[in-house]
Amino acid sequence: MDLKKILRNVPDFPVKGVQYKDISSILQNPEAFQYCINQLAVYVAKENITHIVAPDARGFIFGAPVAYKFGLPFIMARKAGKLPPPVSSYSYKLEYGEATLEIPENVSLGDGSKVCIIDDVSATGGTANAMVGLLQKAGADEIFYACVVDLKFLQGTQKLLDYCGVECYSVLDIE
């Protein structure tokens, strides 16, 4: 399936100079949405993933169905202030701002855990790096990353591999 023909590009959003990749068009196309979930599921199965974690909010759209498909635990990484305390937090910079992600402090990984971060779009890698930091604090043994769209020219997944040793997978690469 050619997702490039379906993915909507929004110039100068949310700030001038950013070419926003709007996944709404994929979600509105049932075949494209199913294709993305199925491709992510193939990756999760291949890597024998034991836990799925996804960032607030668009990551939930893709991570939850994959976790459901395999009966895996699903961990939500929420924006600051959205989870009741106690939480484990990680603040980071985005390509057009700053953010903080939190997971419940009682999330405990280990014992051979293979955790896959699932998100909609990889850009500069800020969110993914924050997720890696949170998962390392929680004791994840191995961390993987999968997304629907990888904006390769921003090198977010390359940074994950180079600096964190995290293997990355994407359904669609945009050079």
C-alpha positions as CSV (number, residue, x, y, z in Angstrom):
1,M,0.0,0.0,0.0
2,D,1.3,3.4,-0.9
3,L,0.8,5.4,2.3
4,K,2.6,8.5,0.8
5,K,-0.5,9.0,-1.4
6,I,-2.8,8.8,1.7
7,L,-0.7,10.8,4.3
8,R,-1.7,14.5,4.4
9,N,1.0,17.1,4.5
10,V,0.2,20.4,6.2
11,P,2.7,23.2,5.5
12,D,3.6,25.7,8.2
13,F,1.8,23.8,11.1
14,P,2.0,24.2,14.0
15,V,4.7,26.8,13.3
16,K,6.1,28.3,10.1
17,G,8.6,26.0,8.4
18,V,7.3,22.8,9.8
19,Q,5.8,20.3,7.3
20,Y,3.3,18.5,9.5
21,K,2.4,14.9,8.6
22,D,-1.2,14.5,9.5
23,I,-2.1,10.8,10.2
24,S,-5.8,11.6,10.2
25,S,-6.1,10.7,6.6
26,I,-4.7,7.2,7.4
27,L,-7.2,6.8,10.2
28,Q,-10.0,7.8,8.0
29,N,-9.1,5.1,5.5
30,P,-9.9,1.7,7.0
31,E,-7.6,-0.2,4.7
32,A,-4.7,2.1,5.4
33,F,-5.3,1.9,9.1
34,Q,-5.5,-1.9,9.1
35,Y,-2.4,-2.0,7.0
36,C,-0.4,0.0,9.5
37,I,-1.6,-2.0,12.5
38,N,-0.8,-5.3,10.6
39,Q,2.7,-4.1,9.7
40,L,3.5,-3.0,13.2
41,A,2.1,-6.4,14.5
42,V,4.5,-8.3,12.1
43,Y,7.4,-6.4,13.6
44,V,6.3,-7.0,17.2
45,A,5.9,-10.7,16.5
46,K,9.3,-10.9,14.8
47,E,11.0,-9.4,17.8
48,N,9.0,-11.4,20.4
49,I,8.0,-8.2,22.2
50,T,6.7,-8.6,25.8
51,H,5.3,-5.1,26.5
52,I,4.0,-2.2,24.4
53,V,4.4,1.4,25.4
54,A,3.0,4.4,23.5
55,P,3.2,8.2,24.0
56,D,0.2,10.4,24.6
57,A,-1.9,10.7,22.5
58,R,-1.4,9.6,18.9
59,G,0.8,6.7,19.9
60,F,-2.1,5.2,21.7
61,I,-4.0,4.9,18.4
62,F,-1.4,2.5,17.0
63,G,0.0,0.9,20.2
64,A,-3.2,-0.2,21.9
65,P,-4.5,-2.3,18.9
66,V,-1.1,-4.1,18.6
67,A,-1.0,-4.8,22.3
68,Y,-4.6,-6.1,22.1
69,K,-3.8,-8.3,19.1
70,F,-1.1,-10.2,21.1
71,G,-2.6,-9.9,24.6
72,L,0.4,-7.9,25.7
73,P,0.6,-5.3,28.6
74,F,0.0,-1.8,27.3
75,I,1.7,1.1,29.1
76,M,0.6,4.7,28.4
77,A,3.2,7.4,28.6
78,R,1.1,10.5,29.4
79,K,1.7,14.2,29.2
80,A,2.6,15.8,32.5
81,G,-0.2,16.0,35.0
82,K,-2.5,13.4,33.3
83,L,-1.6,10.5,35.6
84,P,-2.2,10.3,39.3
85,P,1.0,10.3,41.5
86,P,3.4,8.8,42.0
87,V,4.9,9.0,38.5
88,S,8.3,8.7,36.8
89,S,8.9,11.8,34.6
90,Y,11.2,12.7,31.7
91,S,11.3,16.2,30.2
92,Y,12.6,16.8,26.7
93,K,12.7,19.2,23.7
94,L,10.6,18.8,20.6
95,E,11.3,20.2,17.1
96,Y,8.9,23.1,18.0
97,G,8.6,23.2,21.8
98,E,9.2,21.3,25.1
99,A,7.3,18.5,26.8
100,T,7.3,16.1,29.7
101,L,6.2,12.4,29.6
102,E,5.2,10.3,32.7
103,I,4.5,6.7,33.4
104,P,3.2,5.2,36.6
105,E,6.1,4.9,39.1
106,N,5.0,1.3,39.8
107,V,5.7,0.2,36.2
108,S,8.4,-2.4,36.7
109,L,10.1,-4.1,33.8
110,G,12.9,-6.6,33.7
111,D,13.1,-10.4,33.7
112,G,13.8,-10.6,30.0
113,S,11.4,-7.8,29.1
114,K,11.4,-6.7,25.4
115,V,9.5,-3.4,25.3
116,C,8.4,-1.8,22.0
117,I,7.6,1.9,21.8
118,I,5.0,2.4,19.2
119,D,4.3,5.9,17.9
120,D,2.7,7.6,14.9
121,V,5.5,9.8,13.6
122,S,9.3,9.9,14.3
123,A,10.7,13.3,13.7
124,T,13.7,14.6,15.7
125,G,13.6,11.8,18.2
126,G,12.7,13.8,21.3
127,T,9.7,11.9,22.3
128,A,11.3,8.5,21.6
129,N,14.4,9.4,23.6
130,A,12.2,10.4,26.5
131,M,10.4,7.1,26.3
132,V,13.8,5.3,26.3
133,G,14.8,7.2,29.4
134,L,11.5,6.3,31.2
135,L,11.8,2.6,30.2
136,Q,15.4,2.4,31.3
137,K,14.4,3.8,34.7
138,A,11.6,1.1,34.9
139,G,14.2,-1.6,34.2
140,A,13.5,-2.6,30.6
141,D,15.9,-5.3,29.4
142,E,15.6,-4.5,25.7
143,I,13.9,-1.6,24.0
144,F,12.6,-1.4,20.4
145,Y,11.0,1.4,18.5
146,A,8.3,1.3,15.8
147,C,6.4,4.0,14.1
148,V,4.0,4.5,11.2
149,V,5.9,7.4,9.6
150,D,9.7,8.0,9.9
151,L,10.8,11.5,8.8
152,K,14.3,10.2,8.0
153,F,15.6,13.7,7.1
154,L,15.2,14.7,10.7
155,Q,17.3,11.7,11.9
156,G,15.2,10.8,15.0
157,T,15.5,7.1,14.5
158,Q,19.1,7.4,13.6
159,K,19.8,9.1,16.9
160,L,17.9,6.3,18.7
161,L,20.2,3.8,17.1
162,D,23.4,5.7,17.5
163,Y,23.0,7.0,21.0
164,C,20.7,4.5,22.6
165,G,21.3,1.3,20.6
166,V,17.6,1.0,20.0
167,E,16.5,-0.9,16.9
168,C,13.9,1.0,14.8
169,Y,11.2,0.0,12.4
170,S,8.8,2.2,10.4
171,V,5.9,1.4,8.1
172,L,6.7,4.4,5.9
173,D,10.0,6.2,5.4
174,I,10.0,9.8,4.2
175,E,13.5,10.9,3.0
